[in-house]
Amino acid sequence: MGWKETALGRSIVGKKHVRTPEETALVRRLDLVLMVFGFASQVIKYLDQTNINNAYISGMKEDLSLFGNELNLFTTFFNVGYIIMLIPSQIIMTYVRPSIWLSGMEVAWGILTGLFATVHNAQQVYALRFFVGLLEAGCWPGMMTLFMYWYTPTEIAKRMAIYHSARECGAMMSGALQVAILHTLDGARGIAGWRWLFVVNSLMTVVLGAIGFFAIPDSPNDPNPLAKWLSKEQARLADKRLDQYGRAKPGKITLQSAKRSLSKWVVWFIPLIFWCAGLAVAGNSFFGVFLKSLKDAQGKPIWSVDAANSIPIGASAVTVVTLWIWGTVSDIFQIRWQLLVLESVIATIPGIIMTVWTRAPLTTPLSAAYASFFISFMCGGGSILLLSWASDLLPNDPDSRSFIVSLCVTGIYSIQTGAQVGMWPAKEAPYFFAGWPTSLTFAIVHGILVLILRYLDGKYLRPKRADHESAGVVAIVHSQSGEDLDTPPNEKSSAGVKSS
């Protein structure tokens, strides 16, 4: 395949695969349709997911008399619904076409988003947030899984980075949109500006969800018949590309294959790293709340509502640029774990500064706190680098990759749901005494776990991949067989199925 395993990672050498004109045309078409749709969908999803924060600081808090930890509970109810559906959604997607399942869910949550404009108390918001979380659960892991179906190791990190950066673009759009609505629609037809935000979001989501029925190509070995932009020949070419890089074709996830995947240490170890990465930068979500809660010596707000919505846009832009750079560098030089370690080092800087600032705000410059948030926003690329690495580590096991993606997201939402009020209580803003020391700890642990996985890969996983490649075996295993894709062929013949 043209890969060489070195002490520092994988590099492209020797028989480097050069795209044919047909492959170039295929990748370009995937980028123009699948990537563009995925990016737009993720922007809207993140907008629908986080507009509650913008609404909260733009009048919702006062209109609904939310003076406790209701904002934290809004996130908790969303997370509970999200957690419940994450793994089932990944399994359902192997039985129901992704184009039908993901698009249908998007249309449904778009309708519910519009209902936020009608709420009159916190209890109504709790109910809607739960069901929106339930419906949104399949979007991000589902699209990440689709990328693993269609893109090769030299393409996937950059695409995942672009897709993941849509989250920040959604956050940027949410702040800008709220500012625009406050100045143009606030009070129109007697409706507050923060309510109009949900109406506009709802319309955008429903329209885009309907497009998904035609834009999502499903899988190369079973393409979407409604995706007329992709020819049968291109689908076959995409299938062949998977074979060239030792990627097994996806099949239905059964109880037997689920047990096999969930018995592997790597299926749990990678999500553990993911969870640490997410908790290391959890404070980013509260940048707007932090800004709005800052007071001057006279007790007056330092920042206006417009400023509290607008300043985080610049921080989100930092994440977008960082994601694109890291994703591109990762694909070109085929380095994953090295960038993850670098992210851990960077994440410790805001952790240290903010831990000091929260305990000595009078002697620590406020400018240091501002800088810390912007530095922290540089650390948003860990998830895409980790999932790209997971795709490299388990090229022959699509079931395990699907479970890794769903466990990554399930775990981080579960942890945040349980720790939200304790780590980042809104009434404690702007100090968050527990949040920043905890984030610092997880940043350090994240780096250590990445190095441990690198060692375990070299000791256990890499030799098995080498055996597959040297034997000229491309493991094409359907889930019904329950075959262990990580076990080299020579071991299977003599020892039966093993789990790593």
Buried (B, 14 or more C-beta within 10 A) or exposed (E): BBBEBEEEBBBBEEEEBEBEEEBEEBBEBBBEBBBEBBBBBBBBBBBBBBBBBBBBBBBBBEBBEBEEBBBBBBBBBBBBBBBBBBBEBBBBBBEEBBBBBBBBBBBBBBBBBBBBBEBEEBEBBBBBBBBBBBBBBBBBBBBBBBBBBBBBBBBBBBBBBBBBBBBBBBBBBBBBBBBBBBEEBBEEEEBBBBBBBBBBBBEBBBEBBBBBBBBBBBBBBBBBEBBEBBEEEBBEBBBEBBEEBBBBBBBEBBEEBBEBBBEBEBBBBBBBBBBBBBBBBBBBBBBBBBBBBBEEEEEEBBBEBBBBBBBBBEBBBBBBEBBBBBBBBBBEBBBBBBBBBBBBEBBBBBBBBBBBBBEEBEEBEEEEBBBBBBBBBBBBBBBBBBBBBBBBBBBBBBBBBBBBBBBBBBBBBBBBBEBBBEBBBBEBBBBBEBBBBBBBBBBBBBBEBBEEBBEBBEEEBBEBBEBBBEEEBBBBBBBEBBBBBBBBEEBEEEEEEEBB
